[in-house]
Amino acid sequence: MPRRKKIYLDFINGEAEHVHCLISMACDQNIAQIIKLLKGESSHFANTQGLFDAYFDWADDYYAASVSQSQVETVRNYIKNQEEHHRKKSFVEECEGFMTNYGFIRLLG
């Protein structure tokens, strides 16, 4: 992402059905703007470069949380170890546990 977008992508990793990003953003931006830029530009790149057999598009939903400076290294390690992490707990199990533990209401399904 070019500097003119004022987004610093600190760390990124994921699995087939999801991706984790540790991002710093400018004080005049919001999460929705950042997600729109990341999804839009990455799907445009993937499709123009022919990276997938079929048209690539992101899901509509996403989750974002702020991270205190004292936890940045912990979050980097969590993102780095996604493959190992999901051998123990599936993405669906993790999401459901997260929603239960933090009081999110499931709107779909």
Secondary structure, DSSP 8 states (H G I E B T S, - for coil): --GGGTEEEEEEEEETTEEEEEEEE-TT--HHHHHHHHHHHHHHHHHHTT-SSS-----S--------GGGHHHHHHHHHTHHHHHHHS-HHHHHHHHHHHTT------
